[in-house]
Amino acid sequence: MDRAQLADFLRTRRAALQPEDVGLPRGPRRRTGGLRREEVAALCEMSADYYTRIEQERGPQPSEQMLAAMARGLRLTLAERDHLFLLAGHNAPARTSRTDHITPGLMRILDRLEDTPAQVLSGVGETLKQTHAATALLGDQTLFTGLERSITYRWFAAPGTVRPLYPAEDHTLRGRFFASELRAAYAREGKGGRAEEIAEALLARSEEFAALWAAHEVGLPQTETKRVRHPDLGVLDLYCQVLIDPTQWQSLLVYTATPGTGSHEKLQLLNSLPARAPGA
């Protein structure tokens, strides 16, 4: 671990970021460019004291999980992320089609959607990042670990964590869609990929999934509207716009509603509601 170079790299990346780049107001009292340490720490979802100690060359060796959080918070490119890992004494993560690293461009879009339900998903349906409004609407889906990180896996293997989000009459179509999306991911990744791991686990424990997998449906289109059930607000009729990053097969999902409708009024309430546990 090269403490001096690691600290210098973090300082330069922090100085290169402007408040507007991450959706923060500049404010009249900001005298210099770049972000403050406490702002970067918040973006990285870690304590300001921990981040400050790393920048001041007196902290512990960051774990791979902490480095990944720093890479996201500082909006690093893949090359910069790899450099960060090497300076911290770790091997750079393998460059594969499946990665938890969100590109700076996708992060910049997400930063500007803080008052809107939006989230970034991996190619196998793992939630990588959510806005607060999304956690209030859908629950904090970044808390899952292992195979349950994939919404497709949870749909069939742990239905209580995800199916209550949708009216019962929509479950058949949603299940077909999830199976179709996993089929597409399997074709992209090939054998030995994450999609195969999820599919094999589901084939061993879900007859419903096995039947859908055997049907070999691919390319099912996203429905224009999606109905979402909220425990306090009821059912919301939402449009789900999808932006795909083809370099890493990540998707940005943005939920909106027609102005003047009841669903639109309910969406405006989400930022005043707390994030809720998944499946609650």
VENMOJO-V755388 format. One record per residue. N is the residue number from 1. RES is the residue in one small letter. PSI is psi in whole degrees, -180 to 180 (none if undefined). OMEGA is omega in whole degrees, -180 to 180 (* if undefined). Layout:
BEGIN
{{N | RES | PSI | OMEGA} {N | RES | PSI | OMEGA}}
END
This chain:
BEGIN
{{1 | m | 125 | 178} {2 | d | 92 | -175} {3 | r | -43 | -176} {4 | a | -47 | -179} {5 | q | -37 | 177} {6 | l | -48 | -180} {7 | a | -42 | -179} {8 | d | -42 | 179} {9 | f | -45 | 179} {10 | l | -41 | -180} {11 | r | -43 | -179} {12 | t | -38 | 179} {13 | r | -37 | 178} {14 | r | -42 | -179} {15 | a | -28 | -178} {16 | a | -19 | -180} {17 | l | 133 | 175} {18 | q | 154 | 180} {19 | p | -39 | -179} {20 | e | -26 | -180} {21 | d | -25 | -176} {22 | v | 16 | 176} {23 | g | 22 | 179} {24 | l | 147 | 175} {25 | p | 144 | 180} {26 | r | -44 | 178} {27 | g | 149 | -176} {28 | p | -19 | -173} {29 | r | 3 | -180} {30 | r | 115 | -174} {31 | r | -28 | -177} {32 | t | 162 | 177} {33 | g | 175 | 180} {34 | g | 176 | -179} {35 | l | 156 | 174} {36 | r | 159 | -179} {37 | r | -42 | -178} {38 | e | -29 | 177} {39 | e | -43 | 178} {40 | v | -42 | 179} {41 | a | -42 | 179} {42 | a | -41 | 178} {43 | l | -33 | -180} {44 | c | -3 | 179} {45 | e | 48 | 176} {46 | m | 169 | -178} {47 | s | 149 | 178} {48 | a | -35 | -180} {49 | d | -43 | -180} {50 | y | -48 | -178} {51 | y | -41 | -180} {52 | t | -41 | -180} {53 | r | -37 | 177} {54 | i | -44 | 180} {55 | e | -27 | -179} {56 | q | 14 | 174} {57 | e | 28 | -179} {58 | r | 15 | 180} {59 | g | 174 | 177} {60 | p | 171 | 174} {61 | q | 122 | -179} {62 | p | 144 | 175} {63 | s | 168 | 178} {64 | e | -35 | 179} {65 | q | -41 | 179} {66 | m | -38 | 178} {67 | l | -39 | 177} {68 | a | -38 | 178} {69 | a | -40 | 177} {70 | m | -40 | -180} {71 | a | -40 | 177} {72 | r | -46 | -177} {73 | g | -38 | -179} {74 | l | 4 | 176} {75 | r | 46 | -177} {76 | l | 149 | 170} {77 | t | 171 | 179} {78 | l | -40 | 179} {79 | a | -41 | 179} {80 | e | -37 | 177} {81 | r | -46 | 180} {82 | d | -41 | 179} {83 | h | -41 | 178} {84 | l | -46 | 180} {85 | f | -43 | -178} {86 | l | -41 | 178} {87 | l | -33 | -178} {88 | a | 3 | 176} {89 | g | 18 | 178} {90 | h | 158 | 170} {91 | n | 144 | 176} {92 | a | 142 | 178} {93 | p | 147 | 180} {94 | a | 139 | 177} {95 | r | 101 | 179} {96 | t | 172 | 178} {97 | s | -19 | 177} {98 | r | 119 | 179} {99 | t | 147 | 177} {100 | d | -5 | -178} {101 | h | 123 | 179} {102 | i | 132 | -178} {103 | t | 150 | -180} {104 | p | -38 | -180} {105 | g | -45 | 179} {106 | l | -37 | 178} {107 | m | -38 | 180} {108 | r | -39 | 177} {109 | i | -44 | -179} {110 | l | -37 | 179} {111 | d | -31 | -176} {112 | r | 7 | -178} {113 | l | 25 | -171} {114 | e | -31 | -180} {115 | d | 11 | -177} {116 | t | 140 | 175} {117 | p | 116 | -179} {118 | a | 149 | 179} {119 | q | 155 | 178} {120 | v | 129 | 180} {121 | l | 146 | 174} {122 | s | 176 | -178} {123 | g | -16 | 178} {124 | v | 22 | 173} {125 | g | 26 | 176} {126 | e | 126 | -179} {127 | t | 118 | -176} {128 | l | -32 | -177} {129 | k | 141 | 178} {130 | q | 150 | 168} {131 | t | 165 | 179} {132 | h | -40 | -179} {133 | a | -35 | 178} {134 | a | -38 | 179} {135 | t | -31 | 177} {136 | a | -33 | -179} {137 | l | -46 | -169} {138 | l | -8 | -171} {139 | g | 156 | -180} {140 | d | 98 | -176} {141 | q | 1 | 177} {142 | t | -5 | -176} {143 | l | -14 | -178} {144 | f | 154 | 179} {145 | t | 167 | 177} {146 | g | -148 | -180} {147 | l | -27 | -178} {148 | e | -7 | 173} {149 | r | -28 | -178} {150 | s | 125 | 179} {151 | i | -31 | 177} {152 | t | -45 | 178} {153 | y | -46 | -178} {154 | r | -35 | -178} {155 | w | -41 | -176} {156 | f | -33 | -174} {157 | a | -26 | 179} {158 | a | 63 | -171} {159 | p | -26 | -179} {160 | g | -17 | -179} {161 | t | -13 | -175} {162 | v | -35 | -174} {163 | r | -30 | 177} {164 | p | -15 | 178} {165 | l | -19 | -174} {166 | y | 144 | 175} {167 | p | 146 | -174} {168 | a | -36 | -178} {169 | e | -12 | 179} {170 | d | -5 | -172} {171 | h | -39 | -179} {172 | t | -48 | 180} {173 | l | -40 | -180} {174 | r | -41 | 178} {175 | g | -43 | 178} {176 | r | -41 | -179} {177 | f | -45 | -179} {178 | f | -42 | 179} {179 | a | -39 | 178} {180 | s | -41 | 179} {181 | e | -38 | 178} {182 | l | -36 | 176} {183 | r | -45 | -179} {184 | a | -42 | 179} {185 | a | -39 | 179} {186 | y | -42 | -180} {187 | a | -37 | 180} {188 | r | -45 | -173} {189 | e | -31 | -176} {190 | g | -174 | -178} {191 | k | 145 | -180} {192 | g | -1 | -179} {193 | g | 177 | -180} {194 | r | -38 | -179} {195 | a | -41 | 178} {196 | e | -40 | 179} {197 | e | -44 | 180} {198 | i | -45 | -178} {199 | a | -45 | -179} {200 | e | -38 | 178} {201 | a | -40 | -179} {202 | l | -37 | 178} {203 | l | -28 | -178} {204 | a | -14 | -174} {205 | r | -4 | -178} {206 | s | 111 | 176} {207 | e | -35 | 179} {208 | e | -47 | 179} {209 | f | -42 | -178} {210 | a | -40 | 180} {211 | a | -42 | 179} {212 | l | -38 | 179} {213 | w | -39 | 180} {214 | a | -28 | 179} {215 | a | -21 | 174} {216 | h | 41 | 175} {217 | e | 134 | 177} {218 | v | 153 | 174} {219 | g | 24 | 176} {220 | l | 129 | -177} {221 | p | 149 | 172} {222 | q | 135 | 174} {223 | t | 145 | -177} {224 | e | -38 | 179} {225 | t | 156 | -180} {226 | k | 132 | 178} {227 | r | 129 | -178} {228 | v | 133 | 179} {229 | r | 128 | 176} {230 | h | 137 | -175} {231 | p | -26 | -180} {232 | d | -32 | -174} {233 | l | -11 | -179} {234 | g | -156 | -178} {235 | v | 131 | 177} {236 | l | 132 | 174} {237 | d | 110 | -170} {238 | l | 151 | 169} {239 | y | 135 | 179} {240 | c | 103 | 178} {241 | q | 138 | -175} {242 | v | 127 | 174} {243 | l | 124 | -175} {244 | i | 132 | 171} {245 | d | 102 | -173} {246 | p | -16 | -179} {247 | t | -30 | -179} {248 | q | 4 | -179} {249 | w | 47 | 172} {250 | q | 150 | -177} {251 | s | 135 | 172} {252 | l | 118 | 179} {253 | l | 128 | -180} {254 | v | 126 | -177} {255 | y | 125 | 178} {256 | t | 170 | 178} {257 | a | 157 | -180} {258 | t | 125 | 179} {259 | p | 141 | 179} {260 | g | -7 | 179} {261 | t | 165 | 177} {262 | g | -36 | 180} {263 | s | -37 | 178} {264 | h | -42 | 179} {265 | e | -37 | 179} {266 | k | -38 | 179} {267 | l | -34 | -179} {268 | q | -19 | -178} {269 | l | -14 | -171} {270 | l | -38 | -177} {271 | n | -15 | 176} {272 | s | -3 | -180} {273 | l | 150 | 179} {274 | p | 158 | 171} {275 | a | 144 | -180} {276 | r | 157 | -179} {277 | a | 146 | 179} {278 | p | 135 | 179} {279 | g | -6 | -179} {280 | a | none | *}}
END
